[in-house]
Each structure stands twice: as C-alpha cells, then as structure tokens.
Amino acid sequence: MGEHPRKADGRRVFSTEFKRATVQRILNGEKTLAELSRVLDISPGLIRSWKRFAESGATAAVQANEDVVPASQLREAYAKLRELERALAASPADLRGRILTRGPAVGAKGGKRGEADL
C-alpha cells in the first residue's frame, strides 16, 4: 500500500481516485472486500461506505464523504419552501396589510407610495 497523507489527528486521507479504484477492484471481482481490507490495511466498514456511495451514483459524495446533497442544504431548502408556502397561503388582505405596514416607499414618480399606488 502506498503512503497516504495524514490529518492532524493521524487519520489517513485517501484520494478520490484511490477510493474509486478500490471500489472498482471489489466490483470487478478481483478481490473480496475482506481481502482488500487486509491487503490495504483499511477498515472494511470504510471500504463498504465508499462502495455504498459509489453504487448510489454519488461520485461527488465519494469525494466529500457525504450524501449527494448535504443534509444541511436539504434542511435549508425545506425551510425556504415552507416560508414560501406560508406566504402563498396568506390571504390578500394579510398581504395588503404587510405591504402597507412596511412604511413609506418611493413610488415610480419619486413620491411616497400610498394606498392608491398599490
């Protein structure tokens, strides 16, 4: 096994190419997961997770060791979606009240926008 750079805590950092090649060796039947784990001195669980990511078509995830879409981005998207759904569900009277309570705004003619400009 070649040398791999290490993090500050001593864990090895494997390149994306190495991960893909390792998974490909298993998928091609060249070696079993257990054999490859022993030869490369890598935990079977780690290789299994690389294989799982690769099989789900997550090539970017194999590189970043995360799901195809990070869970944090998914949560943010759902929060934004809920916010937009609430805005759409608001009655026209509620929306009119929100617009009028924002304070004076400059209209197209440069004057203050009032109720007639809406």
TITORRO-605185 format. One line per 3 residues: number of its first residue (from 1); for each residue y negated, x, z negated of N, C-alpha, C, O. Coordinates in nm, 4 decimals. Layout:
NUM = Y X Z Y X Z Y X Z Y X Z ~ ...
// end
This chain:
1 = 0.1177 0.0852 0.0000 0.0000 0.0000 0.0000 -0.1227 0.0888 0.0000 -0.1283 0.1869 -0.0742 ~ -0.2226 0.0552 0.0836 -0.3467 0.1313 0.0882 -0.4324 0.1049 -0.0342 -0.4113 0.0092 -0.1088 ~ -0.5283 0.1914 -0.0520 -0.6212 0.1733 -0.1637 -0.7214 0.0638 -0.1303 -0.7694 0.0538 -0.0174
4 = -0.7516 -0.0167 -0.2288 -0.8491 -0.1245 -0.2134 -0.9602 -0.1018 -0.3147 -0.9338 -0.0573 -0.4264 ~ -1.0841 -0.1316 -0.2772 -1.1944 -0.1152 -0.3733 -1.1725 -0.2053 -0.4944 -1.1013 -0.3055 -0.4871 ~ -1.2337 -0.1686 -0.6031 -1.2165 -0.2461 -0.7269 -1.3504 -0.2987 -0.7760 -1.4553 -0.2376 -0.7553
7 = -1.3436 -0.4143 -0.8420 -1.4611 -0.4700 -0.9078 -1.4857 -0.3926 -1.0358 -1.4045 -0.3086 -1.0745 ~ -1.5965 -0.4201 -1.1013 -1.6308 -0.3516 -1.2255 -1.5249 -0.3742 -1.3334 -1.5034 -0.2882 -1.4189 ~ -1.4583 -0.4910 -1.3291 -1.3569 -0.5204 -1.4302 -1.2192 -0.4641 -1.3944 -1.1224 -0.4867 -1.4670
10 = -1.2099 -0.3911 -1.2830 -1.0840 -0.3262 -1.2462 -0.9997 -0.4015 -1.1453 -0.9027 -0.3468 -1.0929 ~ -1.0351 -0.5272 -1.1168 -0.9559 -0.6037 -1.0199 -0.9806 -0.5521 -0.8784 -1.0919 -0.5130 -0.8432 ~ -0.8740 -0.5530 -0.7984 -0.8857 -0.5073 -0.6602 -0.9525 -0.6143 -0.5739 -0.9387 -0.7341 -0.5988
13 = -1.0244 -0.5688 -0.4732 -1.0895 -0.6584 -0.3773 -1.0194 -0.6390 -0.2438 -1.0198 -0.5290 -0.1885 ~ -0.9594 -0.7453 -0.1920 -0.8856 -0.7385 -0.0667 -0.9707 -0.7940 0.0462 -1.0380 -0.8958 0.0297 ~ -0.9677 -0.7277 0.1603 -1.0457 -0.7728 0.2757 -0.9829 -0.8981 0.3357 -0.8658 -0.9287 0.3131
16 = -1.0632 -0.9681 0.4117 -1.0149 -1.0884 0.4795 -0.9029 -1.0534 0.5764 -0.8050 -1.1271 0.5871 ~ -0.9163 -0.9425 0.6462 -0.8137 -0.9014 0.7418 -0.6809 -0.8738 0.6705 -0.5743 -0.9104 0.7201 ~ -0.6884 -0.8086 0.5534 -0.5677 -0.7790 0.4780 -0.4995 -0.9092 0.4338 -0.3774 -0.9224 0.4424
19 = -0.5794 -1.0040 0.3869 -0.5236 -1.1325 0.3418 -0.4557 -1.2035 0.4578 -0.3441 -1.2536 0.4442 ~ -0.5237 -1.2078 0.5723 -0.4651 -1.2748 0.6889 -0.3367 -1.2070 0.7339 -0.2386 -1.2744 0.7653 ~ -0.3366 -1.0743 0.7371 -0.2173 -1.0003 0.7794 -0.1019 -1.0244 0.6823 0.0130 -1.0389 0.7242
22 = -0.1322 -1.0286 0.5540 -0.0286 -1.0520 0.4526 0.0329 -1.1903 0.4714 0.1551 -1.2050 0.4706 ~ -0.0512 -1.2902 0.4881 -0.0019 -1.4273 0.5077 0.0771 -1.4363 0.6371 0.1804 -1.5030 0.6426 ~ 0.0293 -1.3700 0.7406 0.0987 -1.3741 0.8697 0.2384 -1.3134 0.8592 0.3317 -1.3622 0.9230
25 = 0.2540 -1.2084 0.7800 0.3865 -1.1462 0.7621 0.4848 -1.2455 0.7000 0.6034 -1.2451 0.7328 ~ 0.4349 -1.3300 0.6108 0.5214 -1.4309 0.5479 0.5542 -1.5400 0.6489 0.6697 -1.5802 0.6625 ~ 0.4517 -1.5881 0.7202 0.4720 -1.6964 0.8160 0.5621 -1.6554 0.9319 0.6363 -1.7380 0.9853
28 = 0.5560 -1.5279 0.9711 0.6422 -1.4786 1.0786 0.7851 -1.4562 1.0328 0.8737 -1.4348 1.1157 ~ 0.8091 -1.4607 0.9039 0.9431 -1.4385 0.8515 0.9777 -1.2917 0.8364 1.0931 -1.2572 0.8111 ~ 0.8789 -1.2053 0.8517 0.9021 -1.0613 0.8374 0.9515 -1.0287 0.6967 1.0446 -0.9500 0.6795
31 = 0.8889 -1.0893 0.5970 0.9294 -1.0709 0.4581 0.9081 -1.2008 0.3833 0.8279 -1.2847 0.4243 ~ 0.9803 -1.2172 0.2733 0.9571 -1.3335 0.1890 0.8370 -1.3053 0.1001 0.7930 -1.1910 0.0876 ~ 0.7852 -1.4091 0.0395 0.6715 -1.3933 -0.0497 0.7058 -1.2983 -0.1641 0.6246 -1.2136 -0.2012
34 = 0.8251 -1.3122 -0.2197 0.8663 -1.2273 -0.3321 0.8770 -1.0808 -0.2896 0.8325 -0.9915 -0.3617 ~ 0.9363 -1.0561 -0.1718 0.9493 -0.9182 -0.1229 0.8122 -0.8555 -0.0998 0.7872 -0.7418 -0.1396 ~ 0.7255 -0.9299 -0.0361 0.5917 -0.8796 -0.0063 0.5130 -0.8550 -0.1347 0.4373 -0.7585 -0.1449
37 = 0.5314 -0.9415 -0.2301 0.4643 -0.9254 -0.3593 0.5056 -0.7946 -0.4257 0.4222 -0.7222 -0.4802 ~ 0.6346 -0.7656 -0.4206 0.6841 -0.6404 -0.4808 0.6353 -0.5181 -0.4038 0.5917 -0.4202 -0.4643 ~ 0.6421 -0.5229 -0.2725 0.6030 -0.4091 -0.1891 0.4541 -0.3780 -0.2047 0.4148 -0.2619 -0.2159
40 = 0.3732 -0.4816 -0.2054 0.2281 -0.4620 -0.2114 0.1735 -0.4562 -0.3547 0.0562 -0.4256 -0.3762 ~ 0.2601 -0.4858 -0.4517 0.2195 -0.4888 -0.5918 0.1026 -0.5868 -0.6125 0.0007 -0.5547 -0.6736 ~ 0.1232 -0.7072 -0.5585 0.0260 -0.8161 -0.5721 0.0989 -0.9359 -0.6297 0.2136 -0.9626 -0.5939
43 = 0.0333 -1.0072 -0.7176 0.0915 -1.1248 -0.7798 0.1356 -1.2262 -0.6744 0.0620 -1.2515 -0.5790 ~ 0.2547 -1.2845 -0.6902 0.2990 -1.3868 -0.5944 0.2040 -1.5062 -0.5909 0.1836 -1.5671 -0.4859 ~ 0.1461 -1.5389 -0.7061 0.0524 -1.6515 -0.7119 -0.0713 -1.6283 -0.6273 -0.1227 -1.7213 -0.5651
46 = -0.1193 -1.5049 -0.6245 -0.2358 -1.4723 -0.5438 -0.2029 -1.4841 -0.3949 -0.2803 -1.5412 -0.3180 ~ -0.0896 -1.4308 -0.3556 -0.0482 -1.4405 -0.2146 -0.0260 -1.5870 -0.1784 -0.0623 -1.6304 -0.0691 ~ 0.0332 -1.6627 -0.2697 0.0570 -1.8056 -0.2456 -0.0747 -1.8794 -0.2229 -0.0826 -1.9672 -0.1370
49 = -0.1787 -1.8441 -0.3001 -0.3084 -1.9110 -0.2811 -0.3687 -1.8739 -0.1456 -0.4286 -1.9594 -0.0805 ~ -0.3545 -1.7486 -0.1016 -0.4014 -1.7091 0.0311 -0.3288 -1.7905 0.1378 -0.3895 -1.8379 0.2338 ~ -0.1982 -1.8056 0.1191 -0.1171 -1.8802 0.2149 -0.1595 -2.0265 0.2191 -0.1692 -2.0855 0.3267
52 = -0.1846 -2.0846 0.1030 -0.2268 -2.2242 0.0961 -0.3601 -2.2444 0.1688 -0.3761 -2.3407 0.2438 ~ -0.4559 -2.1532 0.1463 -0.5846 -2.1625 0.2143 -0.5672 -2.1482 0.3650 -0.6276 -2.2227 0.4421 ~ -0.4857 -2.0535 0.4065 -0.4652 -2.0293 0.5496 -0.3977 -2.1490 0.6159 -0.4349 -2.1871 0.7269
55 = -0.2998 -2.2080 0.5497 -0.2283 -2.3211 0.6073 -0.3164 -2.4443 0.6183 -0.2940 -2.5290 0.7048 ~ -0.4165 -2.4553 0.5317 -0.5062 -2.5718 0.5392 -0.6162 -2.5495 0.6426 -0.7058 -2.6326 0.6576 ~ -0.6090 -2.4373 0.7135 -0.7063 -2.4105 0.8183 -0.8381 -2.3605 0.7648 -0.9399 -2.3675 0.8338
58 = -0.8381 -2.3110 0.6447 -0.9612 -2.2689 0.5798 -0.9810 -2.1192 0.5938 -0.9708 -2.0459 0.4954 ~ -1.0090 -2.0730 0.7138 -1.0261 -1.9289 0.7324 -1.1480 -1.8784 0.6566 -1.1455 -1.7674 0.6034 ~ -1.2531 -1.9566 0.6508 -1.3705 -1.9162 0.5727 -1.3373 -1.9186 0.4245 -1.3879 -1.8367 0.3477
61 = -1.2524 -2.0121 0.3843 -1.2161 -2.0222 0.2439 -1.1291 -1.9047 0.2009 -1.1382 -1.8593 0.0868 ~ -1.0450 -1.8551 0.2912 -0.9639 -1.7387 0.2575 -1.0560 -1.6220 0.2266 -1.0301 -1.5446 0.1345 ~ -1.1632 -1.6092 0.3030 -1.2572 -1.5003 0.2810 -1.3312 -1.5172 0.1492 -1.3508 -1.4197 0.0767
64 = -1.3727 -1.6394 0.1170 -1.4550 -1.6628 -0.0011 -1.3740 -1.7075 -0.1228 -1.4306 -1.7242 -0.2308 ~ -1.2441 -1.7269 -0.1078 -1.1582 -1.7755 -0.2159 -1.2074 -1.9076 -0.2732 -1.2133 -1.9246 -0.3950 ~ -1.2424 -2.0004 -0.1860 -1.2841 -2.1329 -0.2301 -1.2430 -2.2345 -0.1260 -1.1950 -2.1985 -0.0186
67 = -1.2618 -2.3628 -0.1580 -1.2291 -2.4685 -0.0646 -1.3187 -2.4574 0.0578 -1.4171 -2.3835 0.0570 ~ -1.2847 -2.5310 0.1628 -1.3615 -2.5251 0.2858 -1.5075 -2.5588 0.2584 -1.5972 -2.4906 0.3080 ~ -1.5320 -2.6633 0.1799 -1.6671 -2.6971 0.1346 -1.6678 -2.6760 -0.0156 -1.5893 -2.7384 -0.0870
70 = -1.7548 -2.5895 -0.0646 -1.7581 -2.5681 -0.2092 -1.7830 -2.6985 -0.2835 -1.8613 -2.7823 -0.2389 ~ -1.7172 -2.7148 -0.3950 -1.7290 -2.8373 -0.4734 -1.8726 -2.8637 -0.5137 -1.9141 -2.9795 -0.5202 ~ -1.9495 -2.7598 -0.5409 -2.0889 -2.7788 -0.5815 -2.1696 -2.8417 -0.4679 -2.2529 -2.9288 -0.4929
73 = -2.1467 -2.7997 -0.3451 -2.2172 -2.8594 -0.2315 -2.1752 -3.0037 -0.2106 -2.2568 -3.0882 -0.1737 ~ -2.0483 -3.0317 -0.2342 -1.9995 -3.1681 -0.2199 -2.0643 -3.2586 -0.3240 -2.1047 -3.3705 -0.2925 ~ -2.0746 -3.2105 -0.4484 -2.1409 -3.2896 -0.5538 -2.2866 -3.3160 -0.5184 -2.3354 -3.4274 -0.5371
76 = -2.3570 -3.2145 -0.4672 -2.4971 -3.2309 -0.4279 -2.5107 -3.3340 -0.3161 -2.6023 -3.4162 -0.3175 ~ -2.4200 -3.3294 -0.2203 -2.4248 -3.4244 -0.1093 -2.4015 -3.5663 -0.1581 -2.4696 -3.6590 -0.1142 ~ -2.3048 -3.5845 -0.2493 -2.2805 -3.7176 -0.3045 -2.3997 -3.7673 -0.3849 -2.4325 -3.8858 -0.3784
79 = -2.4647 -3.6808 -0.4596 -2.5826 -3.7206 -0.5372 -2.6945 -3.7663 -0.4443 -2.7595 -3.8675 -0.4704 ~ -2.7169 -3.6926 -0.3366 -2.8196 -3.7296 -0.2393 -2.7846 -3.8619 -0.1734 -2.8720 -3.9460 -0.1524 ~ -2.6573 -3.8809 -0.1407 -2.6123 -4.0050 -0.0798 -2.6380 -4.1235 -0.1725 -2.6872 -4.2275 -0.1287
82 = -2.6043 -4.1074 -0.3025 -2.6298 -4.2150 -0.3993 -2.7786 -4.2474 -0.4081 -2.8175 -4.3639 -0.4153 ~ -2.8609 -4.1434 -0.4075 -3.0060 -4.1626 -0.4143 -3.0561 -4.2419 -0.2932 -3.1378 -4.3329 -0.3076 ~ -3.0073 -4.2073 -0.1754 -3.0480 -4.2781 -0.0540 -2.9966 -4.4216 -0.0529 -3.0673 -4.5120 -0.0087
85 = -2.8742 -4.4436 -0.1011 -2.8196 -4.5793 -0.1080 -2.9024 -4.6663 -0.2017 -2.9283 -4.7831 -0.1728 ~ -2.9443 -4.6075 -0.3161 -3.0290 -4.6843 -0.4093 -3.1620 -4.7202 -0.3438 -3.2123 -4.8312 -0.3612 ~ -3.2186 -4.6263 -0.2686 -3.3460 -4.6522 -0.2015 -3.3301 -4.7630 -0.0978 -3.4187 -4.8473 -0.0840
88 = -3.2194 -4.7641 -0.0250 -3.1963 -4.8687 0.0750 -3.1704 -5.0044 0.0110 -3.2058 -5.1079 0.0673 ~ -3.1088 -5.0036 -0.1064 -3.0757 -5.1281 -0.1738 -3.1973 -5.1910 -0.2408 -3.1935 -5.3089 -0.2762 ~ -3.3034 -5.1161 -0.2587 -3.4231 -5.1693 -0.3237 -3.4827 -5.2798 -0.2372 -3.4825 -5.2706 -0.1144
91 = -3.5337 -5.3840 -0.3020 -3.5936 -5.4952 -0.2282 -3.7274 -5.4527 -0.1687 -3.7892 -5.3588 -0.2188 ~ -3.7732 -5.5189 -0.0637 -3.9021 -5.4845 -0.0037 -4.0175 -5.4906 -0.1042 -4.1107 -5.4107 -0.0961 ~ -4.0118 -5.5842 -0.1978 -4.1178 -5.5941 -0.2987 -4.1187 -5.4694 -0.3873 -4.2254 -5.4199 -0.4238
94 = -4.0008 -5.4189 -0.4215 -3.9924 -5.2970 -0.5020 -4.0509 -5.1784 -0.4256 -4.1241 -5.0966 -0.4814 ~ -4.0173 -5.1708 -0.2977 -4.0684 -5.0604 -0.2167 -4.2201 -5.0682 -0.2037 -4.2885 -4.9661 -0.2108 ~ -4.2725 -5.1883 -0.1847 -4.4170 -5.2066 -0.1718 -4.4853 -5.1637 -0.3011 -4.5904 -5.0998 -0.2980
97 = -4.4265 -5.1984 -0.4128 -4.4824 -5.1589 -0.5422 -4.4794 -5.0082 -0.5602 -4.5733 -4.9506 -0.6151 ~ -4.3747 -4.9449 -0.5156 -4.3654 -4.7989 -0.5276 -4.4716 -4.7301 -0.4429 -4.5322 -4.6317 -0.4853 ~ -4.4935 -4.7826 -0.3234 -4.5932 -4.7232 -0.2343 -4.7322 -4.7384 -0.2935 -4.8105 -4.6434 -0.2924
100 = -4.7641 -4.8571 -0.3453 -4.8975 -4.8830 -0.3975 -4.9250 -4.8077 -0.5274 -5.0403 -4.7766 -0.5572 ~ -4.8214 -4.7781 -0.6049 -4.8437 -4.7101 -0.7328 -4.8481 -4.5586 -0.7193 -4.8702 -4.4891 -0.8185 ~ -4.8283 -4.5072 -0.6025 -4.8345 -4.3620 -0.5838 -4.9769 -4.3104 -0.5898 -4.9976 -4.1897 -0.6025
103 = -5.0732 -4.3960 -0.5813 -5.2121 -4.3534 -0.5865 -5.2725 -4.3533 -0.4492 -5.2049 -4.3781 -0.3494 ~ -5.4032 -4.3247 -0.4450 -5.4715 -4.3294 -0.3155 -5.4220 -4.2200 -0.2225 -5.3972 -4.1066 -0.2635 ~ -5.4085 -4.2567 -0.0985 -5.3676 -4.1616 0.0038 -5.4655 -4.1710 0.1189 -5.5317 -4.2730 0.1378
106 = -5.4738 -4.0663 0.1935 -5.5660 -4.0633 0.3057 -5.5010 -4.1331 0.4239 -5.3887 -4.0996 0.4616 ~ -5.5710 -4.2309 0.4833 -5.5196 -4.3050 0.5979 -5.5484 -4.2306 0.7262 -5.6000 -4.1189 0.7240 ~ -5.5152 -4.2920 0.8369 -5.5325 -4.2289 0.9672 -5.6799 -4.2057 1.0004 -5.7129 -4.1119 1.0730
109 = -5.7700 -4.2917 0.9472 -5.9119 -4.2790 0.9773 -5.9835 -4.1888 0.8772 -6.1056 -4.1747 0.8841 ~ -5.9107 -4.1281 0.7851 -5.9708 -4.0385 0.6893 -6.0146 -4.1071 0.5616 -6.0575 -4.0407 0.4672 ~ -6.0049 -4.2355 0.5571 -6.0442 -4.3093 0.4372 -5.9248 -4.3301 0.3471 -5.8139 -4.2863 0.3777
112 = -5.9481 -4.3975 0.2355 -5.8368 -4.4262 0.1455 -5.7538 -4.5399 0.2019 -5.8063 -4.6358 0.2584 ~ -5.6236 -4.5270 0.1854 -5.5311 -4.6277 0.2364 -5.5187 -4.7374 0.1333 -5.4891 -4.7107 0.0169 ~ -5.5399 -4.8544 0.1730 -5.5260 -4.9693 0.0824 -5.4135 -5.0569 0.1267 -5.3315 -5.0187 0.2103
115 = -5.4099 -5.1766 0.0695 -5.3021 -5.2701 0.0976 -5.3035 -5.3145 0.2434 -5.1981 -5.3408 0.3012 ~ -5.4217 -5.3230 0.3031 -5.4322 -5.3694 0.4429 -5.3746 -5.2668 0.5397 -5.3299 -5.3032 0.6484 ~ -5.3750 -5.1385 0.5016 -5.3229 -5.0348 0.5909 -5.1710 -5.0317 0.5971 -5.1137 -4.9710 0.6876
118 = -5.1064 -5.0956 0.5030 -4.9603 -5.0925 0.4997 -4.9096 -5.1844 0.6036 -4.7884 -5.1986 0.6197
// end
